[in-house]
Amino acid sequence: MRTRNFALIAAALLLVSGCGHTEKKQARTAGHRLAAGTKAGAKAGARARTAPAPPQRPPAQRRIDCDRLKCVALTFDDGPGPYTNGLLDVLKKDGVRATFFVLGQNARSFPAMVRREVMEGHEVGDHSWDHPQLTGLSAAAVKSQIQRTQDAITRASGGVKPTIMRPPYGATNRRVGQTIGMPLILWSVDTEDWRYLNTARDTRVGIKEPKPGGVILFHDIHKPSVKAIPAVIEGLKKRGFTFVTVSELFEGRQLKPGQTYSERMAPKPASPAPVTASPPPSGSPAGPAPSPSKSRPQQAEGH
Ligand code: NI
């Protein structure tokens, strides 16, 4: 009964608040749900009795040429939470790899989910410890937000340390970027799933808006978002997209620490090939220099 009350209270809180205000409640709710043994938990238990032992190391990053293929990266923020395992089941069934920008406090609460994400080939990025607006913090506080999260994820995953970061609300500046010291991954499609909490809308936007090389933002702490994912995957597959992690998406592009990226940069245009091309001078870049996404807002609500 106590568990049910907690769940109802948390559900009500979810309805009235966007991301960034619910993590603590989410974490508590998830703990109670898992302890209570939900239907999903019982199913997972039944599977565990017959399934082979889980892998001890993550699968290798794939080599996917996103200059030739229509690539897209699904990203999920603010978890892990009560719906993350269900989402991982869907991704596994559909053979899709995604990227999770997790909060350190949730990685500490649900280390097994972080481990599962990593072992099933997904990428895990740093999304700060408890979702503050980093531009309002001292450099020392930013450093602590990042370091504690890196430590929690590394511990949970069995040694896999994130190499990418997504600042909460997309809020960053030069000082914050330098302090974080990792490439900052934003998004090209903001589904605003946290605002509408509407599976039909999430599905429509998730299928329609992505362009090749895009990064789609969802939140795995919201049930309507997770419910939309099977249809989003199906729709994007029909549009000819290949699903990749963020690092796979940017393969061949040099990402710089502290710079923001919201989609894969276009390849260098082919030069009118002379018959006897001389090799490029040593030290010249392989592609166009990555540029920070100037058109993106540096701060947005609810991410
Ligand atoms: Ni967020």
py3Dmol code that shows the C-alpha trace and the ligand (Angstrom):
import py3Dmol

protein = """\
ATOM      1  CA  MET A   1       0.000   0.000   0.000  1.00  0.00           C
ATOM      2  CA  ARG A   2       2.801   2.323   0.919  1.00  0.00           C
ATOM      3  CA  THR A   3       4.440   1.523  -2.379  1.00  0.00           C
ATOM      4  CA  ARG A   4       1.267   2.223  -4.299  1.00  0.00           C
ATOM      5  CA  ASN A   5       0.891   5.586  -2.563  1.00  0.00           C
ATOM      6  CA  PHE A   6       4.441   6.504  -3.463  1.00  0.00           C
ATOM      7  CA  ALA A   7       3.815   5.517  -7.065  1.00  0.00           C
ATOM      8  CA  LEU A   8       0.623   7.587  -7.266  1.00  0.00           C
ATOM      9  CA  ILE A   9       2.285  10.614  -5.693  1.00  0.00           C
ATOM     10  CA  ALA A  10       5.214  10.317  -8.063  1.00  0.00           C
ATOM     11  CA  ALA A  11       2.894   9.950 -11.055  1.00  0.00           C
ATOM     12  CA  ALA A  12       1.059  13.111 -10.012  1.00  0.00           C
ATOM     13  CA  LEU A  13       4.349  14.943  -9.608  1.00  0.00           C
ATOM     14  CA  LEU A  14       5.400  13.831 -13.061  1.00  0.00           C
ATOM     15  CA  LEU A  15       2.274  15.350 -14.541  1.00  0.00           C
ATOM     16  CA  VAL A  16       2.957  18.777 -13.100  1.00  0.00           C
ATOM     17  CA  SER A  17       6.672  19.089 -13.539  1.00  0.00           C
ATOM     18  CA  GLY A  18       9.184  18.879 -16.317  1.00  0.00           C
ATOM     19  CA  CYS A  19      12.516  17.188 -16.131  1.00  0.00           C
ATOM     20  CA  GLY A  20      15.004  18.492 -13.686  1.00  0.00           C
ATOM     21  CA  HIS A  21      12.607  18.612 -10.793  1.00  0.00           C
ATOM     22  CA  THR A  22      11.573  15.000 -10.560  1.00  0.00           C
ATOM     23  CA  GLU A  23      14.751  12.995 -10.417  1.00  0.00           C
ATOM     24  CA  LYS A  24      14.816  12.558  -6.656  1.00  0.00           C
ATOM     25  CA  LYS A  25      11.187  11.486  -6.557  1.00  0.00           C
ATOM     26  CA  GLN A  26      11.772   9.279  -9.577  1.00  0.00           C
ATOM     27  CA  ALA A  27      14.657   7.592  -7.907  1.00  0.00           C
ATOM     28  CA  ARG A  28      12.653   6.868  -4.786  1.00  0.00           C
ATOM     29  CA  THR A  29       9.705   5.619  -6.789  1.00  0.00           C
ATOM     30  CA  ALA A  30      11.813   3.311  -8.884  1.00  0.00           C
ATOM     31  CA  GLY A  31      13.352   1.829  -5.769  1.00  0.00           C
ATOM     32  CA  HIS A  32       9.940   1.041  -4.339  1.00  0.00           C
ATOM     33  CA  ARG A  33       8.656  -0.367  -7.582  1.00  0.00           C
ATOM     34  CA  LEU A  34      11.583  -2.654  -8.030  1.00  0.00           C
ATOM     35  CA  ALA A  35      11.358  -3.841  -4.450  1.00  0.00           C
ATOM     36  CA  ALA A  36       7.643  -4.499  -4.781  1.00  0.00           C
ATOM     37  CA  GLY A  37       8.135  -6.784  -7.769  1.00  0.00           C
ATOM     38  CA  THR A  38       6.007  -5.387 -10.560  1.00  0.00           C
ATOM     39  CA  LYS A  39       4.695  -7.461 -13.455  1.00  0.00           C
ATOM     40  CA  ALA A  40       7.725  -6.430 -15.483  1.00  0.00           C
ATOM     41  CA  GLY A  41       9.976  -7.432 -12.623  1.00  0.00           C
ATOM     42  CA  ALA A  42       8.336 -10.844 -12.399  1.00  0.00           C
ATOM     43  CA  LYS A  43       8.756 -11.341 -16.149  1.00  0.00           C
ATOM     44  CA  ALA A  44      12.386 -10.322 -15.924  1.00  0.00           C
ATOM     45  CA  GLY A  45      12.826 -12.818 -13.112  1.00  0.00           C
ATOM     46  CA  ALA A  46      11.312 -15.596 -15.211  1.00  0.00           C
ATOM     47  CA  ARG A  47      13.637 -14.694 -18.072  1.00  0.00           C
ATOM     48  CA  ALA A  48      16.644 -14.625 -15.818  1.00  0.00           C
ATOM     49  CA  ARG A  49      16.094 -18.255 -14.855  1.00  0.00           C
ATOM     50  CA  THR A  50      16.320 -19.404 -18.454  1.00  0.00           C
ATOM     51  CA  ALA A  51      18.537 -16.746 -20.062  1.00  0.00           C
ATOM     52  CA  PRO A  52      22.291 -17.222 -20.434  1.00  0.00           C
ATOM     53  CA  ALA A  53      24.601 -15.310 -18.129  1.00  0.00           C
ATOM     54  CA  PRO A  54      24.844 -11.615 -19.050  1.00  0.00           C
ATOM     55  CA  PRO A  55      27.942 -10.506 -20.961  1.00  0.00           C
ATOM     56  CA  GLN A  56      30.958  -9.359 -18.956  1.00  0.00           C
ATOM     57  CA  ARG A  57      32.169  -6.769 -21.423  1.00  0.00           C
ATOM     58  CA  PRO A  58      30.446  -4.403 -23.839  1.00  0.00           C
ATOM     59  CA  PRO A  59      30.311  -5.231 -27.550  1.00  0.00           C
ATOM     60  CA  ALA A  60      32.762  -3.319 -29.742  1.00  0.00           C
ATOM     61  CA  GLN A  61      31.744  -0.041 -31.317  1.00  0.00           C
ATOM     62  CA  ARG A  62      30.622  -0.712 -34.876  1.00  0.00           C
ATOM     63  CA  ARG A  63      32.141   0.933 -37.962  1.00  0.00           C
ATOM     64  CA  ILE A  64      29.228   2.576 -39.679  1.00  0.00           C
ATOM     65  CA  ASP A  65      29.811   5.093 -42.444  1.00  0.00           C
ATOM     66  CA  CYS A  66      27.367   7.866 -41.650  1.00  0.00           C
ATOM     67  CA  ASP A  67      28.507   9.852 -44.695  1.00  0.00           C
ATOM     68  CA  ARG A  68      26.920   7.167 -46.850  1.00  0.00           C
ATOM     69  CA  LEU A  69      24.110   5.897 -44.674  1.00  0.00           C
ATOM     70  CA  LYS A  70      21.201   7.848 -43.227  1.00  0.00           C
ATOM     71  CA  CYS A  71      22.258   7.710 -39.588  1.00  0.00           C
ATOM     72  CA  VAL A  72      20.341   8.937 -36.584  1.00  0.00           C
ATOM     73  CA  ALA A  73      21.089   8.818 -32.864  1.00  0.00           C
ATOM     74  CA  LEU A  74      18.340   8.233 -30.323  1.00  0.00           C
ATOM     75  CA  THR A  75      19.293   9.803 -27.001  1.00  0.00           C
ATOM     76  CA  PHE A  76      17.581   9.396 -23.634  1.00  0.00           C
ATOM     77  CA  ASP A  77      18.188  11.792 -20.755  1.00  0.00           C
ATOM     78  CA  ASP A  78      17.813  11.917 -16.980  1.00  0.00           C
ATOM     79  CA  GLY A  79      17.621   8.181 -16.211  1.00  0.00           C
ATOM     80  CA  PRO A  80      17.962   5.475 -15.334  1.00  0.00           C
ATOM     81  CA  GLY A  81      14.440   5.249 -13.947  1.00  0.00           C
ATOM     82  CA  PRO A  82      11.435   2.962 -13.634  1.00  0.00           C
ATOM     83  CA  TYR A  83      10.925   2.655 -17.420  1.00  0.00           C
ATOM     84  CA  THR A  84      14.518   2.159 -18.494  1.00  0.00           C
ATOM     85  CA  ASN A  85      14.496  -1.636 -18.374  1.00  0.00           C
ATOM     86  CA  GLY A  86      11.357  -1.751 -20.545  1.00  0.00           C
ATOM     87  CA  LEU A  87      13.043   0.560 -23.041  1.00  0.00           C
ATOM     88  CA  LEU A  88      16.155  -1.619 -23.080  1.00  0.00           C
ATOM     89  CA  ASP A  89      13.931  -4.629 -23.868  1.00  0.00           C
ATOM     90  CA  VAL A  90      12.496  -2.766 -26.874  1.00  0.00           C
ATOM     91  CA  LEU A  91      15.908  -1.654 -28.149  1.00  0.00           C
ATOM     92  CA  LYS A  92      17.239  -5.186 -27.794  1.00  0.00           C
ATOM     93  CA  LYS A  93      14.311  -6.710 -29.655  1.00  0.00           C
ATOM     94  CA  ASP A  94      14.697  -4.184 -32.492  1.00  0.00           C
ATOM     95  CA  GLY A  95      18.494  -4.398 -32.620  1.00  0.00           C
ATOM     96  CA  VAL A  96      18.851  -0.673 -31.967  1.00  0.00           C
ATOM     97  CA  ARG A  97      21.719   0.988 -30.112  1.00  0.00           C
ATOM     98  CA  ALA A  98      21.055   4.292 -28.374  1.00  0.00           C
ATOM     99  CA  THR A  99      22.772   6.766 -26.073  1.00  0.00           C
ATOM    100  CA  PHE A 100      21.801   7.409 -22.472  1.00  0.00           C
ATOM    101  CA  PHE A 101      22.793  10.651 -20.769  1.00  0.00           C
ATOM    102  CA  VAL A 102      22.419   9.583 -17.185  1.00  0.00           C
ATOM    103  CA  LEU A 103      22.382  11.485 -13.930  1.00  0.00           C
ATOM    104  CA  GLY A 104      25.022  10.478 -11.419  1.00  0.00           C
ATOM    105  CA  GLN A 105      22.520  10.191  -8.583  1.00  0.00           C
ATOM    106  CA  ASN A 106      20.413   7.770 -10.639  1.00  0.00           C
ATOM    107  CA  ALA A 107      23.459   5.778 -11.708  1.00  0.00           C
ATOM    108  CA  ARG A 108      24.241   5.382  -8.024  1.00  0.00           C
ATOM    109  CA  SER A 109      20.650   4.286  -7.280  1.00  0.00           C
ATOM    110  CA  PHE A 110      20.337   1.896 -10.248  1.00  0.00           C
ATOM    111  CA  PRO A 111      23.802   0.658 -11.143  1.00  0.00           C
ATOM    112  CA  ALA A 112      22.450  -2.551 -12.704  1.00  0.00           C
ATOM    113  CA  MET A 113      20.564  -0.555 -15.341  1.00  0.00           C
ATOM    114  CA  VAL A 114      23.656   1.453 -16.258  1.00  0.00           C
ATOM    115  CA  ARG A 115      25.565  -1.785 -16.556  1.00  0.00           C
ATOM    116  CA  ARG A 116      22.872  -3.282 -18.749  1.00  0.00           C
ATOM    117  CA  GLU A 117      22.930  -0.213 -21.019  1.00  0.00           C
ATOM    118  CA  VAL A 118      26.666  -0.560 -21.507  1.00  0.00           C
ATOM    119  CA  MET A 119      26.700  -4.349 -21.913  1.00  0.00           C
ATOM    120  CA  GLU A 120      23.986  -4.206 -24.570  1.00  0.00           C
ATOM    121  CA  GLY A 121      26.026  -1.870 -26.758  1.00  0.00           C
ATOM    122  CA  HIS A 122      24.478   1.457 -25.837  1.00  0.00           C
ATOM    123  CA  GLU A 123      26.573   4.485 -25.070  1.00  0.00           C
ATOM    124  CA  VAL A 124      26.359   6.134 -21.675  1.00  0.00           C
ATOM    125  CA  GLY A 125      27.128   9.837 -21.376  1.00  0.00           C
ATOM    126  CA  ASP A 126      27.406  12.168 -18.402  1.00  0.00           C
ATOM    127  CA  HIS A 127      24.414  14.429 -17.669  1.00  0.00           C
ATOM    128  CA  SER A 128      25.677  15.855 -14.323  1.00  0.00           C
ATOM    129  CA  TRP A 129      24.970  14.545 -10.841  1.00  0.00           C
ATOM    130  CA  ASP A 130      21.570  16.089 -10.111  1.00  0.00           C
ATOM    131  CA  HIS A 131      20.664  18.306 -13.056  1.00  0.00           C
ATOM    132  CA  PRO A 132      21.667  21.837 -12.021  1.00  0.00           C
ATOM    133  CA  GLN A 133      22.105  24.635 -14.515  1.00  0.00           C
ATOM    134  CA  LEU A 134      25.870  24.462 -14.771  1.00  0.00           C
ATOM    135  CA  THR A 135      26.271  28.063 -15.940  1.00  0.00           C
ATOM    136  CA  GLY A 136      25.119  29.182 -12.489  1.00  0.00           C
ATOM    137  CA  LEU A 137      27.743  27.164 -10.599  1.00  0.00           C
ATOM    138  CA  SER A 138      31.362  27.826  -9.676  1.00  0.00           C
ATOM    139  CA  ALA A 139      34.025  25.970 -11.614  1.00  0.00           C
ATOM    140  CA  ALA A 140      34.660  23.780  -8.559  1.00  0.00           C
ATOM    141  CA  ALA A 141      30.988  22.878  -8.310  1.00  0.00           C
ATOM    142  CA  VAL A 142      30.826  22.048 -12.038  1.00  0.00           C
ATOM    143  CA  LYS A 143      33.889  19.865 -11.661  1.00  0.00           C
ATOM    144  CA  SER A 144      32.288  18.037  -8.748  1.00  0.00           C
ATOM    145  CA  GLN A 145      29.040  17.475 -10.714  1.00  0.00           C
ATOM    146  CA  ILE A 146      31.008  15.873 -13.521  1.00  0.00           C
ATOM    147  CA  GLN A 147      33.538  13.917 -11.495  1.00  0.00           C
ATOM    148  CA  ARG A 148      31.005  12.333  -9.151  1.00  0.00           C
ATOM    149  CA  THR A 149      28.919  11.275 -12.134  1.00  0.00           C
ATOM    150  CA  GLN A 150      31.888   9.894 -14.042  1.00  0.00           C
ATOM    151  CA  ASP A 151      32.815   7.875 -10.946  1.00  0.00           C
ATOM    152  CA  ALA A 152      29.272   6.544 -10.416  1.00  0.00           C
ATOM    153  CA  ILE A 153      28.942   5.492 -14.074  1.00  0.00           C
ATOM    154  CA  THR A 154      32.406   3.921 -14.173  1.00  0.00           C
ATOM    155  CA  ARG A 155      31.660   1.943 -11.014  1.00  0.00           C
ATOM    156  CA  ALA A 156      28.219   0.842 -12.227  1.00  0.00           C
ATOM    157  CA  SER A 157      29.373  -0.161 -15.700  1.00  0.00           C
ATOM    158  CA  GLY A 158      32.377  -2.118 -14.548  1.00  0.00           C
ATOM    159  CA  GLY A 159      34.976   0.333 -15.822  1.00  0.00           C
ATOM    160  CA  VAL A 160      33.449   2.109 -18.819  1.00  0.00           C
ATOM    161  CA  LYS A 161      33.968   5.862 -18.418  1.00  0.00           C
ATOM    162  CA  PRO A 162      31.868   8.313 -20.434  1.00  0.00           C
ATOM    163  CA  THR A 163      33.641  10.429 -23.042  1.00  0.00           C
ATOM    164  CA  ILE A 164      30.712  12.709 -23.891  1.00  0.00           C
ATOM    165  CA  MET A 165      28.593  15.051 -21.796  1.00  0.00           C
ATOM    166  CA  ARG A 166      25.204  16.703 -22.210  1.00  0.00           C
ATOM    167  CA  PRO A 167      24.742  19.768 -20.006  1.00  0.00           C
ATOM    168  CA  PRO A 168      21.313  19.965 -18.330  1.00  0.00           C
ATOM    169  CA  TYR A 169      18.970  22.303 -20.252  1.00  0.00           C
ATOM    170  CA  GLY A 170      21.713  22.546 -22.887  1.00  0.00           C
ATOM    171  CA  ALA A 171      23.097  25.372 -20.746  1.00  0.00           C
ATOM    172  CA  THR A 172      26.794  25.968 -21.222  1.00  0.00           C
ATOM    173  CA  ASN A 173      29.375  28.659 -21.904  1.00  0.00           C
ATOM    174  CA  ARG A 174      33.097  28.793 -22.535  1.00  0.00           C
ATOM    175  CA  ARG A 175      34.013  28.489 -18.856  1.00  0.00           C
ATOM    176  CA  VAL A 176      31.651  25.544 -18.222  1.00  0.00           C
ATOM    177  CA  GLY A 177      32.806  23.819 -21.399  1.00  0.00           C
ATOM    178  CA  GLN A 178      36.446  24.125 -20.424  1.00  0.00           C
ATOM    179  CA  THR A 179      35.735  22.812 -16.947  1.00  0.00           C
ATOM    180  CA  ILE A 180      33.805  19.806 -18.241  1.00  0.00           C
ATOM    181  CA  GLY A 181      36.605  18.919 -20.624  1.00  0.00           C
ATOM    182  CA  MET A 182      34.500  16.629 -22.839  1.00  0.00           C
ATOM    183  CA  PRO A 183      32.619  17.273 -26.093  1.00  0.00           C
ATOM    184  CA  LEU A 184      29.141  18.592 -25.276  1.00  0.00           C
ATOM    185  CA  ILE A 185      26.390  16.798 -27.184  1.00  0.00           C
ATOM    186  CA  LEU A 186      23.161  18.696 -27.709  1.00  0.00           C
ATOM    187  CA  TRP A 187      20.415  17.666 -30.151  1.00  0.00           C
ATOM    188  CA  SER A 188      18.930  18.490 -33.537  1.00  0.00           C
ATOM    189  CA  VAL A 189      15.411  17.244 -32.745  1.00  0.00           C
ATOM    190  CA  ASP A 190      13.850  18.321 -29.471  1.00  0.00           C
ATOM    191  CA  THR A 191      10.737  16.183 -29.050  1.00  0.00           C
ATOM    192  CA  GLU A 192       9.697  18.177 -25.959  1.00  0.00           C
ATOM    193  CA  ASP A 193       8.406  14.871 -24.644  1.00  0.00           C
ATOM    194  CA  TRP A 194       8.691  16.094 -21.037  1.00  0.00           C
ATOM    195  CA  ARG A 195       6.349  18.991 -21.791  1.00  0.00           C
ATOM    196  CA  TYR A 196       3.510  17.136 -23.501  1.00  0.00           C
ATOM    197  CA  LEU A 197       3.818  13.613 -22.037  1.00  0.00           C
ATOM    198  CA  ASN A 198       1.878  12.399 -25.059  1.00  0.00           C
ATOM    199  CA  THR A 199       2.817   9.169 -26.824  1.00  0.00           C
ATOM    200  CA  ALA A 200       1.024  10.054 -30.080  1.00  0.00           C
ATOM    201  CA  ARG A 201       2.829  13.388 -30.297  1.00  0.00           C
ATOM    202  CA  ASP A 202       6.190  11.858 -29.350  1.00  0.00           C
ATOM    203  CA  THR A 203       5.702   9.279 -32.101  1.00  0.00           C
ATOM    204  CA  ARG A 204       4.750  11.843 -34.737  1.00  0.00           C
ATOM    205  CA  VAL A 205       7.633  14.201 -33.980  1.00  0.00           C
ATOM    206  CA  GLY A 206      10.116  11.371 -33.495  1.00  0.00           C
ATOM    207  CA  ILE A 207       9.382   9.914 -36.925  1.00  0.00           C
ATOM    208  CA  LYS A 208       8.876  13.105 -38.918  1.00  0.00           C
ATOM    209  CA  GLU A 209      11.571  15.541 -37.798  1.00  0.00           C
ATOM    210  CA  PRO A 210      14.924  13.710 -37.895  1.00  0.00           C
ATOM    211  CA  LYS A 211      17.269  14.416 -40.789  1.00  0.00           C
ATOM    212  CA  PRO A 212      20.332  12.331 -41.688  1.00  0.00           C
ATOM    213  CA  GLY A 213      23.037  12.813 -39.065  1.00  0.00           C
ATOM    214  CA  GLY A 214      20.534  13.983 -36.479  1.00  0.00           C
ATOM    215  CA  VAL A 215      20.391  13.582 -32.731  1.00  0.00           C
ATOM    216  CA  ILE A 216      16.923  13.035 -31.223  1.00  0.00           C
ATOM    217  CA  LEU A 217      16.211  13.976 -27.622  1.00  0.00           C
ATOM    218  CA  PHE A 218      13.862  11.862 -25.493  1.00  0.00           C
ATOM    219  CA  HIS A 219      13.691  11.179 -21.746  1.00  0.00           C
ATOM    220  CA  ASP A 220      13.518   7.602 -20.474  1.00  0.00           C
ATOM    221  CA  ILE A 221      12.074   8.775 -17.148  1.00  0.00           C
ATOM    222  CA  HIS A 222       8.717   9.455 -18.817  1.00  0.00           C
ATOM    223  CA  LYS A 223       6.371   6.567 -19.560  1.00  0.00           C
ATOM    224  CA  PRO A 224       4.666   8.130 -22.627  1.00  0.00           C
ATOM    225  CA  SER A 225       8.085   8.672 -24.224  1.00  0.00           C
ATOM    226  CA  VAL A 226       9.174   5.078 -23.708  1.00  0.00           C
ATOM    227  CA  LYS A 227       5.808   3.863 -25.034  1.00  0.00           C
ATOM    228  CA  ALA A 228       6.420   5.825 -28.255  1.00  0.00           C
ATOM    229  CA  ILE A 229       9.768   4.249 -29.048  1.00  0.00           C
ATOM    230  CA  PRO A 230       8.652   1.018 -30.831  1.00  0.00           C
ATOM    231  CA  ALA A 231       6.624   3.067 -33.345  1.00  0.00           C
ATOM    232  CA  VAL A 232       9.377   5.697 -33.667  1.00  0.00           C
ATOM    233  CA  ILE A 233      11.900   2.970 -34.501  1.00  0.00           C
ATOM    234  CA  GLU A 234       9.567   1.376 -37.005  1.00  0.00           C
ATOM    235  CA  GLY A 235       8.810   4.720 -38.669  1.00  0.00           C
ATOM    236  CA  LEU A 236      12.439   5.772 -38.901  1.00  0.00           C
ATOM    237  CA  LYS A 237      13.428   2.365 -40.286  1.00  0.00           C
ATOM    238  CA  LYS A 238      10.778   2.844 -42.968  1.00  0.00           C
ATOM    239  CA  ARG A 239      12.387   6.210 -43.770  1.00  0.00           C
ATOM    240  CA  GLY A 240      15.668   4.342 -44.272  1.00  0.00           C
ATOM    241  CA  PHE A 241      17.492   5.389 -41.113  1.00  0.00           C
ATOM    242  CA  THR A 242      20.256   3.424 -39.401  1.00  0.00           C
ATOM    243  CA  PHE A 243      20.378   3.775 -35.617  1.00  0.00           C
ATOM    244  CA  VAL A 244      23.768   4.580 -34.134  1.00  0.00           C
ATOM    245  CA  THR A 245      25.204   5.729 -30.833  1.00  0.00           C
ATOM    246  CA  VAL A 246      26.477   9.299 -30.550  1.00  0.00           C
ATOM    247  CA  SER A 247      30.115   8.208 -30.847  1.00  0.00           C
ATOM    248  CA  GLU A 248      29.273   6.112 -33.893  1.00  0.00           C
ATOM    249  CA  LEU A 249      27.411   9.079 -35.379  1.00  0.00           C
ATOM    250  CA  PHE A 250      30.477  11.324 -35.067  1.00  0.00           C
ATOM    251  CA  GLU A 251      32.973   8.671 -36.176  1.00  0.00           C
ATOM    252  CA  GLY A 252      35.578  10.325 -38.416  1.00  0.00           C
ATOM    253  CA  ARG A 253      34.841  13.788 -37.018  1.00  0.00           C
ATOM    254  CA  GLN A 254      37.139  15.180 -34.400  1.00  0.00           C
ATOM    255  CA  LEU A 255      35.134  16.372 -31.433  1.00  0.00           C
ATOM    256  CA  LYS A 256      36.792  18.957 -29.226  1.00  0.00           C
ATOM    257  CA  PRO A 257      36.413  19.181 -25.457  1.00  0.00           C
ATOM    258  CA  GLY A 258      34.101  21.990 -24.409  1.00  0.00           C
ATOM    259  CA  GLN A 259      32.568  22.447 -27.890  1.00  0.00           C
ATOM    260  CA  THR A 260      28.881  21.781 -28.511  1.00  0.00           C
ATOM    261  CA  TYR A 261      27.588  19.473 -31.246  1.00  0.00           C
ATOM    262  CA  SER A 262      23.998  18.901 -32.252  1.00  0.00           C
ATOM    263  CA  GLU A 263      24.311  16.742 -35.376  1.00  0.00           C
ATOM    264  CA  ARG A 264      26.903  15.101 -37.590  1.00  0.00           C
ATOM    265  CA  MET A 265      28.712  17.703 -39.651  1.00  0.00           C
ATOM    266  CA  ALA A 266      28.482  17.391 -43.433  1.00  0.00           C
ATOM    267  CA  PRO A 267      31.467  15.777 -45.130  1.00  0.00           C
ATOM    268  CA  LYS A 268      34.057  17.956 -46.806  1.00  0.00           C
ATOM    269  CA  PRO A 269      32.802  18.606 -50.337  1.00  0.00           C
ATOM    270  CA  ALA A 270      34.702  16.571 -52.908  1.00  0.00           C
ATOM    271  CA  SER A 271      37.198  18.773 -54.732  1.00  0.00           C
ATOM    272  CA  PRO A 272      37.233  18.635 -58.542  1.00  0.00           C
ATOM    273  CA  ALA A 273      39.779  15.813 -58.555  1.00  0.00           C
ATOM    274  CA  PRO A 274      42.910  16.752 -60.515  1.00  0.00           C
ATOM    275  CA  VAL A 275      44.550  13.859 -62.361  1.00  0.00           C
ATOM    276  CA  THR A 276      47.709  14.039 -60.260  1.00  0.00           C
ATOM    277  CA  ALA A 277      46.561  15.042 -56.817  1.00  0.00           C
ATOM    278  CA  SER A 278      49.294  15.904 -54.400  1.00  0.00           C
ATOM    279  CA  PRO A 279      48.864  14.648 -50.852  1.00  0.00           C
ATOM    280  CA  PRO A 280      47.532  17.188 -48.383  1.00  0.00           C
ATOM    281  CA  PRO A 281      50.145  18.899 -46.238  1.00  0.00           C
ATOM    282  CA  SER A 282      50.753  16.996 -43.065  1.00  0.00           C
ATOM    283  CA  GLY A 283      48.721  18.167 -40.139  1.00  0.00           C
ATOM    284  CA  SER A 284      45.813  19.362 -42.229  1.00  0.00           C
ATOM    285  CA  PRO A 285      42.458  18.391 -40.779  1.00  0.00           C
ATOM    286  CA  ALA A 286      40.629  15.370 -42.151  1.00  0.00           C
ATOM    287  CA  GLY A 287      37.383  17.265 -42.407  1.00  0.00           C
ATOM    288  CA  PRO A 288      35.844  20.627 -41.752  1.00  0.00           C
ATOM    289  CA  ALA A 289      36.486  21.981 -38.292  1.00  0.00           C
ATOM    290  CA  PRO A 290      33.550  21.223 -36.056  1.00  0.00           C
ATOM    291  CA  SER A 291      31.671  24.361 -35.272  1.00  0.00           C
ATOM    292  CA  PRO A 292      29.608  24.987 -32.209  1.00  0.00           C
ATOM    293  CA  SER A 293      25.938  25.006 -33.054  1.00  0.00           C
ATOM    294  CA  LYS A 294      25.350  28.706 -33.248  1.00  0.00           C
ATOM    295  CA  SER A 295      21.710  28.368 -34.132  1.00  0.00           C
ATOM    296  CA  ARG A 296      20.966  26.310 -31.023  1.00  0.00           C
ATOM    297  CA  PRO A 297      19.755  28.007 -27.916  1.00  0.00           C
ATOM    298  CA  GLN A 298      22.359  27.766 -25.192  1.00  0.00           C
ATOM    299  CA  GLN A 299      19.636  27.184 -22.692  1.00  0.00           C
ATOM    300  CA  ALA A 300      16.270  25.554 -22.955  1.00  0.00           C
ATOM    301  CA  GLU A 301      13.785  24.434 -20.406  1.00  0.00           C
ATOM    302  CA  GLY A 302      13.314  20.864 -19.433  1.00  0.00           C
ATOM    303  CA  HIS A 303      16.304  18.899 -20.646  1.00  0.00           C
TER     304      HIS A 303
END
"""
ligand_1 = """\
1
NI
Ni 18.010 16.520 -18.509
"""
view = py3Dmol.view(width=600, height=400)
view.addModel(protein, "pdb")
view.setStyle({"model": 0}, {"cartoon": {"style": "trace"}})
view.addModel(ligand_1, "xyz")
view.setStyle({"model": 1}, {"stick": {}})
view.zoomTo()
view.show()
